[in-house]
Amino acid sequence: MKRTTTATLLATLLFAGTAMGQATRYWNGSSGVDNNWETAANWDTAPVPGDNANFRGKTGGAQDATAQLSSAATIGDLLIGGVGAASTQGTPTLTLKSGSALSVTDDTQIGFSLAGDSSAAVAQLNVVDGTHSFTDLFNIGNVAGVGNANAANGSVTVSGGSLSLAAIGKIATRGATATGASSGTLTLEGGLLTSTKTGVGFYVGDYGNGMLTLDGGNATFAGNVNVAQQSGSSGTISLLDGNLHANTVTLGSGDASLEIGEGFLTMNLNRNGLVAGWIAGNDVSAVGGIVDDSTFTSVYASGLTTVTNGSFVLKYGYDTVNAETALWSQAIPEPATISFVLLTGCGLLAVRRIMI
């Protein structure tokens, strides 16, 4: 009994020591020299590994709400936004630049409001380069706290580098008793986004208005992606370019939609029936398309289906070798292009006849 009590006491003390050592450090951008994370004068106290980093909207005259990281850093929580629109220093923003390597071991909140804030929260995370890992929750636009009526908006833009998510990610979410409006966007213009979370790993429009846009780059989700999860929410996946792969995509009870341009959606197993249901329910719209899709039609040949959608043709099929389904859009050639091809073909035929 004495051994058990001693062991329990030791474990309690170790836990308490860990919790006490995890301090929250506030960015104030008041160095007057630069907006570098690495400049100690830009913080109330410079964070050390394991500390929480908090970027909140401020109103002080010498403060700058924007920060940039160009080196390696390991922190507990990453909190950007809050007090938001009241800031006289612009939107709280963190930019991850070349040479950066950010490791977040606890929660990440981009656009995070609390009931005690003076106004709505707004926040921006820009990923320009570097390799970054997020171990716990990754929320973009989160109205948190009991009875919180303050809105929250978060925006993440990835133009290069890589992000790795190990836990659930949500765009536009809120607490169970919160009432404020949540909104958020995640845009890939390049780079790589990887989620290793199985099961339901990512939500686009959980309780609010969320949008996931690919205009380049690659996004891979080991688990399911849920769109417009709750009634009253809205969520859109827009594939203008690039590639998105998920175990599957689920359109929830809210206003869920997919936009297919020159991007490419793949899902594990045979999901032809699922995609057919989306198209029949007008949940998919073509906003662009690739011209030559011959490679795709030959690979995803099983159950290959084409559906005209405005000026484009939606196509989907199953790859029996790799056990995955694909959805994409093909551009319908303009009449002038068709005429040119026909004229060119006729000209070549005439030349051949003359030569014969």
Number of C-alpha atoms within 10 A of each C-alpha: 6 7 8 9 10 11 12 12 12 12 12 12 12 12 12 11 11 12 11 9 11 17 17 20 17 18 29 25 27 20 16 11 10 16 22 19 23 18 14 15 19 23 20 14 14 17 24 15 13 21 20 23 24 21 28 27 30 25 16 13 9 12 21 26 26 25 21 19 21 18 16 14 18 19 20 24 24 21 23 31 31 33 25 31 19 18 22 15 19 18 25 30 24 23 22 25 19 16 13 21 22 20 22 26 21 18 18 23 22 31 37 33 34 24 19 12 16 14 20 25 32 32 32 24 23 18 27 19 22 21 21 21 17 23 17 18 19 23 24 33 37 36 35 24 19 13 15 21 21 27 27 33 31 27 22 24 18 25 19 23 21 22 22 17 22 19 19 20 24 25 34 32 33 27 15 13 13 21 18 23 21 32 31 30 24 21 19 25 20 23 21 20 20 17 21 15 17 15 13 19 22 27 27 33 35 29 28 29 25 31 24 21 21 26 19 23 22 21 21 18 23 21 21 21 23 22 30 29 24 18 13 14 24 25 32 23 23 22 26 21 23 21 19 22 23 20 20 23 24 16 19 21 14 20 19 23 21 22 20 25 25 23 25 22 19 23 23 20 16 19 20 20 10 13 20 16 12 17 15 10 10 12 16 22 20 24 19 24 23 17 13 10 14 8 8 18 18 12 16 23 15 16 14 19 17 14 14 13 17 13 14 22 20 23 22 25 27 26 22 14 8 11 13 21 28 26 22 25 28 23 20 17 12 10 9 9 11 12 12 12 12 12 12 12 11 12 12 12 12 12 10 10 9 8 7 6
